[in-house]
Amino acid sequence: MLISFKFNNFCSFNVESEFSMEASNSKVKTRYPDNYTSTDVDYDLLKTAVIVGENAGGKSNFIGSLKFLKSLVDFNSQVQSVGAYVNASSFLTEKDPEQRFEICFISEKKHIYKYCLGIDSYGITSEGLYKQSKRKGTFSCLFSVIRDKSGKYEKKEGKASELGTALKNSNNSYGLFISKLALLGNADAIETTGWFKNILLPGTVPEDQDGNPAGRDEDIKIMKDPRFVDIFRMVDYSICSIEVDNDKPYGKSLIIRRDAEGNEIRRELQQDSTGVREFFAWAVQIFRVVYENRVVFADEMDRVLNPILSDRVVAFVNGEEHKGQFIFSTHNVLHLNLKTYMKEQIYFVTKSKDSLTSELYSLADFPEVRYETAKVYEFYMKGILGGTAFE
């Protein structure tokens, strides 16, 4: 499960931004018993969170920063900042701006890790992995490396015995040190890279993967699970079953409905409504959250879904026992209510009129917003909470 994520200097963001999935540490948490999971390592982590903001405000850039970090772990390719992803204003003060990422999570084996990475156009500037036993415990350094002025990497601290081998011939930008340590058999590095590859899913909608048989087969396996139909039916309760097409599951699969007289109506998915087609894809990801304990970031999942369906999805994810998490960006301001969410579950992204840079913050940063009297929707529409377009 994701605990927190910090990043700096990515696209429209040029100051350190932090996103946390820790539940409130106050008594208000007892009002929302289904909204969080209590872990064995003393973290209470949210199951869902919503990110609201204007068009072009930076919501997609936030999710993109996670997607970019994951891509560096997933593919053993060149590790360096990409010009298009570096905040433009940072070049005004720095010749070669550094991008920084820090992510904290609980692995599948219930270990707490914090992974830190700094990169510039040349390659890795710093990288480190840290481990914690319990929420209030101290993080111990497993490995930490920095790049000196000559471009060579040196050990800063850490106890990973494989680090010496990884440092040899590492004066280039190919492959993260965490990936090299995993290949050398370091257990903590294997757990960390495994979490990135198998658990974290930022902003990805499944598609008909003709060129990726393995990914397509994984999706089809989910679609054929009876529990998937229960999720998909939230879009239309007349749907009674699905016949999945193994070659084109997102186009040729048959959606079968039954009317009040028991007559069956069969229609290919590609001929159905836009809302049904899109929710079919998102239902795969919702399945992964609840039944595979995945951490899914959905970019505008409910852009074509009505508010009632969006509420059904959130209620379903919150109502089931699991260790997955579902975070989604939206323009649907009806999510701004403190009956469904605690303040820690609502985030805003807003863009500065003067600097054209984005800022990410939580409703919990506004102590004056009280659960008993707050009308979050009205505050937002009046621009009090930010996240609304400027003139």
C-alpha positions as CSV (number, residue, x, y, z in Angstrom):
1,M,0.0,0.0,0.0
2,L,1.1,3.5,-0.7
3,I,1.9,5.7,2.3
4,S,3.2,8.9,0.6
5,F,4.8,10.3,-2.5
6,K,6.9,13.5,-2.9
7,F,8.2,14.9,-6.1
8,N,9.7,18.1,-7.4
9,N,10.3,19.8,-10.7
10,F,8.0,17.7,-12.9
11,C,6.1,19.4,-15.8
12,S,3.9,22.2,-14.2
13,F,5.2,21.5,-10.7
14,N,8.4,23.3,-9.6
15,V,8.3,23.0,-5.8
16,E,8.2,19.9,-3.7
17,S,4.7,18.5,-3.6
18,E,3.5,15.8,-1.3
19,F,0.6,13.3,-1.5
20,S,-0.2,11.2,1.5
21,M,-2.6,8.2,2.0
22,E,-2.4,8.2,5.8
23,A,-5.8,8.5,7.4
24,S,-6.5,11.2,10.0
25,N,-4.9,10.6,13.4
26,S,-7.8,12.3,15.1
27,K,-11.0,10.9,16.5
28,V,-12.8,11.9,13.3
29,K,-11.4,8.7,11.8
30,T,-14.0,6.7,13.7
31,R,-16.7,8.3,11.6
32,Y,-15.3,6.6,8.5
33,P,-14.5,3.0,9.6
34,D,-14.7,1.7,6.0
35,N,-12.5,4.4,4.4
36,Y,-9.1,3.1,5.6
37,T,-7.2,-0.1,6.3
38,S,-5.3,-0.7,9.5
39,T,-2.0,-2.4,8.8
40,D,0.2,-4.7,10.9
41,V,2.9,-2.0,10.9
42,D,0.7,0.6,12.6
43,Y,-0.2,2.7,9.5
44,D,-3.8,3.4,8.9
45,L,-4.0,3.9,5.2
46,L,-6.8,5.3,3.0
47,K,-8.5,3.1,0.5
48,T,-9.6,5.9,-1.8
49,A,-8.7,9.6,-2.5
50,V,-10.0,12.1,-5.0
51,I,-8.1,14.9,-6.7
52,V,-10.0,17.9,-8.0
53,G,-8.9,20.8,-10.1
54,E,-9.4,22.9,-13.2
55,N,-8.6,21.9,-16.7
56,A,-4.8,22.2,-17.4
57,G,-4.2,22.7,-13.7
58,G,-1.8,19.8,-13.3
59,K,-3.9,16.7,-12.2
60,S,-2.6,14.7,-15.1
61,N,1.0,15.9,-14.5
62,F,0.8,14.7,-10.9
63,I,-0.2,11.2,-12.0
64,G,2.3,11.5,-14.8
65,S,5.1,11.9,-12.3
66,L,4.3,8.5,-10.8
67,K,4.0,7.0,-14.2
68,F,7.4,8.4,-15.1
69,L,9.0,7.1,-11.9
70,K,7.5,3.6,-12.4
71,S,8.8,3.5,-16.0
72,L,12.4,4.0,-14.8
73,V,11.9,0.9,-12.6
74,D,10.0,-1.2,-15.1
75,F,12.5,-0.7,-18.0
76,N,16.2,-1.1,-17.6
77,S,16.9,1.8,-20.0
78,Q,18.6,5.2,-19.8
79,V,17.9,7.0,-16.6
80,Q,17.8,10.8,-17.1
81,S,15.4,13.7,-16.9
82,V,13.4,14.3,-20.1
83,G,13.3,17.9,-21.2
84,A,9.5,17.8,-21.8
85,Y,8.9,16.6,-18.2
86,V,11.2,19.2,-16.5
87,N,9.4,22.4,-15.3
88,A,10.2,25.2,-17.8
89,S,10.7,27.9,-15.2
90,S,13.4,25.9,-13.4
91,F,15.7,26.5,-16.3
92,L,15.6,30.2,-15.5
93,T,17.6,29.6,-12.3
94,E,19.5,26.3,-13.0
95,K,21.5,25.2,-16.0
96,D,20.6,21.5,-15.5
97,P,17.6,21.3,-13.1
98,E,17.3,18.2,-10.9
99,Q,14.1,16.2,-10.5
100,R,13.6,14.5,-7.2
101,F,11.2,11.7,-6.2
102,E,10.5,10.0,-2.9
103,I,8.0,7.3,-2.4
104,C,7.1,5.4,0.8
105,F,5.0,2.2,0.7
106,I,4.3,-1.1,2.4
107,S,5.5,-4.1,0.4
108,E,3.6,-7.3,-0.2
109,K,5.7,-8.9,2.5
110,K,4.6,-6.1,4.9
111,H,7.9,-4.3,5.0
112,I,8.0,-0.5,5.0
113,Y,10.3,1.1,2.4
114,K,11.2,4.6,1.4
115,Y,12.9,5.0,-2.0
116,C,14.5,8.3,-3.1
117,L,15.8,9.3,-6.5
118,G,17.3,12.4,-8.0
119,I,18.0,12.7,-11.7
120,D,19.1,15.4,-14.2
121,S,19.9,15.4,-17.9
122,Y,23.1,13.4,-17.4
123,G,21.6,10.7,-15.2
124,I,21.2,9.7,-11.6
125,T,22.4,12.4,-9.1
126,S,21.4,10.4,-6.0
127,E,19.6,7.3,-5.1
128,G,18.7,5.5,-1.9
129,L,16.5,2.9,-0.2
130,Y,15.5,3.0,3.4
131,K,13.6,0.5,5.6
132,Q,11.3,1.0,8.7
133,S,9.9,-1.6,11.0
134,K,6.9,0.3,12.4
135,R,5.2,3.6,11.7
136,K,7.1,5.6,14.4
137,G,10.3,3.7,13.9
138,T,13.5,5.1,12.5
139,F,14.4,4.5,8.8
140,S,17.6,2.5,8.4
141,C,19.6,3.1,5.2
142,L,19.9,0.0,3.0
143,F,21.9,1.9,0.4
144,S,22.6,5.4,-0.7
145,V,24.8,6.6,-3.6
146,I,25.6,10.1,-4.9
147,R,27.3,11.3,-8.1
148,D,30.4,13.4,-7.5
149,K,31.5,16.4,-9.6
150,S,33.6,14.1,-11.9
151,G,30.5,12.1,-12.7
152,K,31.5,9.0,-10.7
153,Y,29.2,7.3,-8.2
154,E,30.2,6.7,-4.7
155,K,28.6,5.1,-1.7
156,K,27.2,7.5,0.8
157,E,26.0,5.0,3.4
158,G,24.2,1.7,3.6
159,K,24.6,-1.9,4.4
160,A,23.7,-3.6,1.1
161,S,26.5,-6.0,0.5
162,E,25.9,-6.1,-3.3
163,L,26.4,-2.3,-3.6
164,G,30.1,-2.6,-4.3
165,T,29.4,-4.8,-7.3
166,A,26.6,-2.4,-8.5
167,L,29.0,0.6,-8.3
168,K,31.5,-1.0,-10.6
169,N,31.3,0.4,-14.1
170,S,28.3,2.5,-13.2
171,N,29.6,5.8,-14.6
172,N,26.6,5.9,-17.0
173,S,22.9,6.6,-16.8
174,Y,21.7,3.1,-17.8
175,G,19.6,1.3,-15.1
176,L,18.7,2.3,-11.6
177,F,20.9,1.1,-8.7
178,I,17.8,-0.5,-7.2
179,S,17.3,-2.5,-10.4
180,K,21.0,-3.6,-10.4
181,L,20.8,-4.6,-6.7
182,A,17.7,-6.7,-7.5
183,L,19.5,-8.5,-10.3
184,L,22.3,-9.2,-7.9
185,G,19.8,-10.9,-5.5
186,N,19.3,-8.2,-2.8
187,A,16.0,-9.1,-1.1
188,D,15.0,-5.6,-0.3
189,A,15.7,-4.4,-3.8
190,I,13.7,-7.3,-5.2
191,E,10.7,-6.3,-2.9
192,T,10.9,-2.7,-4.0
193,T,11.1,-3.3,-7.7
194,G,8.4,-5.9,-7.4
195,W,6.1,-3.4,-5.7
196,F,6.6,-0.9,-8.6
197,K,6.1,-3.6,-11.2
198,N,3.3,-5.6,-9.7
199,I,1.3,-3.2,-7.4
200,L,1.6,0.4,-8.6
201,L,-0.6,1.3,-11.6
202,P,-0.7,5.0,-12.3
203,G,-3.0,6.4,-14.9
204,T,-3.3,3.3,-17.0
205,V,-6.6,2.3,-18.6
206,P,-6.4,-1.3,-20.0
207,E,-6.8,-1.4,-23.8
208,D,-7.0,-4.2,-26.4
209,Q,-3.4,-5.2,-26.2
210,D,-2.9,-7.0,-29.5
211,G,0.8,-6.4,-29.3
212,N,1.1,-7.6,-25.7
213,P,-0.4,-11.1,-25.3
214,A,0.7,-11.4,-21.7
215,G,-1.1,-8.2,-20.7
216,R,-4.2,-9.1,-22.7
217,D,-4.3,-12.5,-21.1
218,E,-4.2,-11.0,-17.6
219,D,-7.1,-8.7,-18.5
220,I,-9.1,-11.5,-20.0
221,K,-8.6,-13.6,-16.9
222,I,-10.1,-10.8,-14.8
223,M,-13.0,-10.4,-17.2
224,K,-13.9,-14.1,-17.0
225,D,-14.0,-13.9,-13.2
226,P,-17.7,-13.8,-11.9
227,R,-16.7,-11.0,-9.5
228,F,-15.9,-8.8,-12.5
229,V,-19.4,-8.9,-13.8
230,D,-20.6,-7.7,-10.4
231,I,-18.4,-4.7,-10.7
232,F,-19.3,-4.0,-14.3
233,R,-23.0,-4.2,-13.6
234,M,-22.8,-1.0,-11.6
235,V,-22.9,0.9,-14.9
236,D,-26.2,-0.9,-15.9
237,Y,-28.0,-3.4,-13.7
238,S,-29.7,-5.0,-16.7
239,I,-26.4,-6.6,-17.6
240,C,-26.5,-10.2,-16.6
241,S,-23.3,-11.7,-18.2
242,I,-20.4,-11.2,-20.5
243,E,-19.0,-13.4,-23.3
244,V,-15.3,-12.3,-23.6
245,D,-13.7,-12.3,-27.0
246,N,-10.1,-13.6,-26.6
247,D,-8.7,-11.7,-29.5
248,K,-10.4,-8.3,-29.0
249,P,-11.8,-8.3,-25.4
250,Y,-12.3,-4.5,-25.4
251,G,-14.2,-4.4,-28.7
252,K,-15.7,-7.8,-29.7
253,S,-16.8,-9.0,-26.2
254,L,-20.6,-9.5,-26.0
255,I,-22.5,-7.6,-23.3
256,I,-25.7,-9.6,-22.5
257,R,-28.7,-7.8,-20.9
258,R,-32.0,-9.2,-19.8
259,D,-35.3,-7.3,-19.8
260,A,-38.2,-7.6,-17.4
261,E,-39.7,-10.4,-19.4
262,G,-36.5,-12.4,-19.4
263,N,-35.5,-11.7,-23.0
264,E,-31.8,-11.5,-23.7
265,I,-30.3,-8.7,-25.6
266,R,-26.7,-9.2,-26.9
267,R,-24.5,-6.4,-28.1
268,E,-20.8,-6.1,-28.9
269,L,-19.0,-3.8,-26.5
270,Q,-17.7,-1.6,-29.4
271,Q,-21.3,-0.9,-30.3
272,D,-22.4,0.1,-26.8
273,S,-22.4,3.5,-25.3
274,T,-19.2,5.5,-24.5
275,G,-19.9,5.3,-20.8
276,V,-20.3,1.5,-20.9
277,R,-17.2,1.0,-22.9
278,E,-15.0,3.2,-20.7
279,F,-16.4,1.7,-17.5
280,F,-15.7,-1.8,-18.8
281,A,-12.0,-0.8,-18.9
282,W,-12.0,0.9,-15.5
283,A,-13.9,-2.1,-14.0
284,V,-10.8,-4.2,-14.7
285,Q,-8.7,-1.7,-12.7
286,I,-11.3,-1.6,-9.9
287,F,-11.1,-5.4,-9.8
288,R,-7.3,-5.2,-9.4
289,V,-7.7,-2.8,-6.5
290,V,-10.2,-4.9,-4.5
291,Y,-9.1,-8.4,-5.4
292,E,-5.4,-8.0,-6.2
293,N,-4.5,-5.3,-3.8
294,R,-3.2,-3.0,-6.5
295,V,-2.6,0.8,-6.1
296,V,-4.4,2.4,-9.0
297,F,-4.2,6.1,-10.0
298,A,-7.0,6.8,-12.5
299,D,-6.8,10.0,-14.5
300,E,-10.4,11.4,-14.9
301,M,-12.0,8.0,-14.4
302,D,-15.5,9.5,-14.1
303,R,-15.3,12.0,-17.1
304,V,-18.2,10.1,-18.8
305,L,-19.7,8.6,-15.7
306,N,-22.7,10.1,-13.8
307,P,-22.2,11.1,-10.2
308,I,-24.3,8.2,-8.9
309,L,-22.1,5.6,-10.6
310,S,-19.0,7.4,-9.3
311,D,-20.4,7.1,-5.8
312,R,-21.1,3.4,-6.3
313,V,-17.5,2.8,-7.2
314,V,-16.2,4.7,-4.2
315,A,-18.7,2.9,-1.9
316,F,-17.7,-0.5,-3.4
317,V,-14.0,0.1,-2.9
318,N,-14.5,1.4,0.6
319,G,-16.9,-1.3,1.6
320,E,-14.7,-4.3,0.7
321,E,-11.9,-5.7,2.9
322,H,-8.6,-5.4,0.9
323,K,-5.2,-3.7,0.8
324,G,-5.6,-2.0,-2.5
325,Q,-6.0,1.8,-3.1
326,F,-8.0,3.7,-5.7
327,I,-7.0,7.4,-6.3
328,F,-8.7,9.3,-9.1
329,S,-8.8,12.8,-10.5
330,T,-12.1,14.4,-11.4
331,H,-14.0,17.5,-12.5
332,N,-17.1,16.2,-10.6
333,V,-17.4,18.6,-7.7
334,L,-20.1,16.5,-6.1
335,H,-17.2,14.5,-4.7
336,L,-16.5,17.4,-2.4
337,N,-18.5,16.3,0.5
338,L,-17.5,15.3,4.0
339,K,-20.2,12.6,4.3
340,T,-18.3,10.3,2.0
341,Y,-14.7,11.4,2.6
342,M,-12.6,12.6,5.4
343,K,-10.6,15.7,4.7
344,E,-7.4,13.7,4.1
345,Q,-9.0,12.0,1.1
346,I,-9.7,15.2,-0.8
347,Y,-6.9,16.8,-2.7
348,F,-6.8,19.9,-4.9
349,V,-4.5,20.9,-7.7
350,T,-4.4,24.5,-8.7
351,K,-2.2,26.5,-11.1
352,S,-0.8,30.0,-10.2
353,K,-1.9,32.8,-12.4
354,D,1.5,34.5,-12.2
355,S,4.0,31.7,-12.4
356,L,1.9,29.2,-14.3
357,T,3.1,26.4,-11.9
358,S,0.9,23.9,-10.1
359,E,0.4,23.2,-6.4
360,L,-1.0,20.1,-4.8
361,Y,-2.5,20.2,-1.3
362,S,-5.1,18.5,0.8
363,L,-8.4,19.7,2.3
364,A,-6.8,18.7,5.6
365,D,-4.5,21.7,5.2
366,F,-7.5,23.9,6.0
367,P,-8.2,23.7,9.7
368,E,-10.9,26.3,9.4
369,V,-13.0,23.8,7.3
370,R,-15.0,21.9,10.0
371,Y,-16.8,18.7,9.5
372,E,-20.0,19.9,11.2
373,T,-20.6,23.1,9.2
374,A,-18.4,22.9,6.1
375,K,-20.0,23.3,2.6
376,V,-16.9,22.2,0.7
377,Y,-18.7,22.5,-2.7
378,E,-19.6,26.1,-2.1
379,F,-16.2,27.0,-0.8
380,Y,-14.6,25.5,-3.9
381,M,-17.0,27.1,-6.4
382,K,-16.2,30.5,-4.8
383,G,-12.5,29.9,-5.3
384,I,-11.8,29.8,-1.6
385,L,-10.0,26.4,-1.8
386,G,-8.3,27.1,-5.1
387,G,-8.4,24.6,-8.0
388,T,-10.7,26.8,-10.1
389,A,-9.7,28.4,-13.3
390,F,-8.5,32.1,-13.2
391,E,-9.5,34.7,-15.8
